[in-house]
Amino acid sequence: MAPDELAALHALAFENTLRPWTANEFFVLLAQPATVFAALDGGFAIGRIAGPEAELLSIAVHPEARRRGLGRRLVAAFEAEAAARGAEEAFLEVAATNTAAWALYVRAGYTETHRRRGYYARPGAVPIDAIVLHKRLSPAPPAAKDSI
Ligand SMILES: CC(C)(COP(=O)(O)OP(=O)(O)OC[C@H]1O[C@@H](n2cnc3c(N)ncnc32)[C@H](O)[C@@H]1OP(=O)(O)O)[C@@H](O)C(=O)NCCC(=O)NCCS
């Protein structure tokens, strides 16, 4: 997907809830070596890695393509790519009012670490809390066997 297509999909997916990212912002982000990007027909996920940590920055699915498993596949693709590049854990933040995305992440195995109160503040609107979610990407070591 080209930067202008990503910007158009981002604007459509987030409607009035978020300032749309411009094509140039996507262009700059995609050019950075730390960026992790996954795309499927109708959606994309984008994030970055820093050492053993990955951060999912945005995920968007076209309104007409939702509830068909695309979001789940994009999260999985993002995680697979991040893990392949050395990430051991993933973080993301979601608006407390975004029940669809929050449910998607919980279903994908993310758990809440903490809440950032009033994180999403816009002029003339009530600030919304951000929920920070975490998931360990590396497989857990095999359970230790009882010694005899
Ligand atoms: C959040 C988003 C990416 C989900 O994409 P999707 O393709 O519809 O998600 P999936 O079909 O893979 O859903 C996977 C699971 O997430 C949960 N889920 C997804 N949408 C949901 C909704 N509207 N309400 C409740 N749970 C929802 C469900 O548990 C779902 O599993 P199920 O369909 O078997 O019940 C999509 O709604 C979107 O683009 N929203 C706008 C952008 C956005 O808010 N991005 C996240 C910013 S943090």
PDBQT file of the ligand as one rigid body, heavy atoms in Angstrom, charges set to zero:
ROOT
HETATM    1  C1  LIG A 201     -10.180  -2.139  15.837  1.00  0.00    +0.000 C 
HETATM    2  C2  LIG A 201     -10.215  -2.692  14.408  1.00  0.00    +0.000 C 
HETATM    3  C3  LIG A 201      -8.823  -2.616  13.799  1.00  0.00    +0.000 C 
HETATM    4  C4  LIG A 201     -10.688  -4.159  14.471  1.00  0.00    +0.000 C 
HETATM    5  O1  LIG A 201     -10.589  -4.701  13.157  1.00  0.00    +0.000 OA
HETATM    6  P1  LIG A 201     -11.491  -5.959  12.709  1.00  0.00    +0.000 P 
HETATM    7  O2  LIG A 201     -10.945  -6.450  11.405  1.00  0.00    +0.000 OA
HETATM    8  O3  LIG A 201     -12.918  -5.583  12.718  1.00  0.00    +0.000 OA
HETATM    9  O4  LIG A 201     -11.217  -6.997  13.878  1.00  0.00    +0.000 OA
HETATM   10  P2  LIG A 201     -11.453  -8.589  13.826  1.00  0.00    +0.000 P 
HETATM   11  O5  LIG A 201     -12.562  -8.912  12.877  1.00  0.00    +0.000 OA
HETATM   12  O6  LIG A 201     -10.152  -9.257  13.574  1.00  0.00    +0.000 OA
HETATM   13  O7  LIG A 201     -11.943  -8.863  15.312  1.00  0.00    +0.000 OA
HETATM   14  C5  LIG A 201     -11.175  -9.667  16.206  1.00  0.00    +0.000 C 
HETATM   15  C6  LIG A 201     -11.825  -9.609  17.571  1.00  0.00    +0.000 C 
HETATM   16  O8  LIG A 201     -11.770  -8.279  18.098  1.00  0.00    +0.000 OA
HETATM   17  C7  LIG A 201     -12.965  -8.007  18.829  1.00  0.00    +0.000 C 
HETATM   18  N1  LIG A 201     -13.733  -6.953  18.158  1.00  0.00    +0.000 N 
HETATM   19  C8  LIG A 201     -13.468  -6.394  16.957  1.00  0.00    +0.000 A 
HETATM   20  N2  LIG A 201     -14.364  -5.422  16.678  1.00  0.00    +0.000 NA
HETATM   21  C9  LIG A 201     -15.201  -5.376  17.736  1.00  0.00    +0.000 A 
HETATM   22  C10 LIG A 201     -16.332  -4.588  18.041  1.00  0.00    +0.000 A 
HETATM   23  N3  LIG A 201     -16.795  -3.644  17.200  1.00  0.00    +0.000 N 
HETATM   24  N4  LIG A 201     -16.954  -4.782  19.230  1.00  0.00    +0.000 NA
HETATM   25  C11 LIG A 201     -16.509  -5.722  20.092  1.00  0.00    +0.000 A 
HETATM   26  N5  LIG A 201     -15.439  -6.529  19.852  1.00  0.00    +0.000 NA
HETATM   27  C12 LIG A 201     -14.800  -6.339  18.682  1.00  0.00    +0.000 A 
HETATM   28  C13 LIG A 201     -13.748  -9.306  18.844  1.00  0.00    +0.000 C 
HETATM   29  O9  LIG A 201     -13.341 -10.062  19.944  1.00  0.00    +0.000 OA
HETATM   30  C14 LIG A 201     -13.290  -9.928  17.543  1.00  0.00    +0.000 C 
HETATM   31  O10 LIG A 201     -13.460 -11.317  17.514  1.00  0.00    +0.000 OA
HETATM   32  P3  LIG A 201     -14.872 -11.929  16.998  1.00  0.00    +0.000 P 
HETATM   33  O11 LIG A 201     -15.244 -11.207  15.743  1.00  0.00    +0.000 OA
HETATM   34  O12 LIG A 201     -14.568 -13.382  16.797  1.00  0.00    +0.000 OA
HETATM   35  O13 LIG A 201     -15.853 -11.654  18.091  1.00  0.00    +0.000 OA
HETATM   36  C15 LIG A 201     -11.241  -1.892  13.542  1.00  0.00    +0.000 C 
HETATM   37  O14 LIG A 201     -12.467  -1.824  14.234  1.00  0.00    +0.000 OA
HETATM   38  C16 LIG A 201     -10.788  -0.487  13.213  1.00  0.00    +0.000 C 
HETATM   39  O15 LIG A 201     -10.107  -0.242  12.212  1.00  0.00    +0.000 OA
HETATM   40  N6  LIG A 201     -11.196   0.502  14.040  1.00  0.00    +0.000 N 
HETATM   41  C17 LIG A 201     -10.862   1.912  13.808  1.00  0.00    +0.000 C 
HETATM   42  C18 LIG A 201      -9.396   2.191  14.012  1.00  0.00    +0.000 C 
HETATM   43  C19 LIG A 201      -8.961   1.902  15.434  1.00  0.00    +0.000 C 
HETATM   44  O16 LIG A 201      -9.665   2.198  16.392  1.00  0.00    +0.000 OA
HETATM   45  N7  LIG A 201      -7.740   1.338  15.568  1.00  0.00    +0.000 N 
HETATM   46  C20 LIG A 201      -7.168   0.988  16.866  1.00  0.00    +0.000 C 
HETATM   47  C21 LIG A 201      -6.502   2.149  17.499  1.00  0.00    +0.000 C 
HETATM   48  S1  LIG A 201      -5.725   1.686  19.033  1.00  0.00    +0.000 SA
ENDROOT
TORSDOF 0
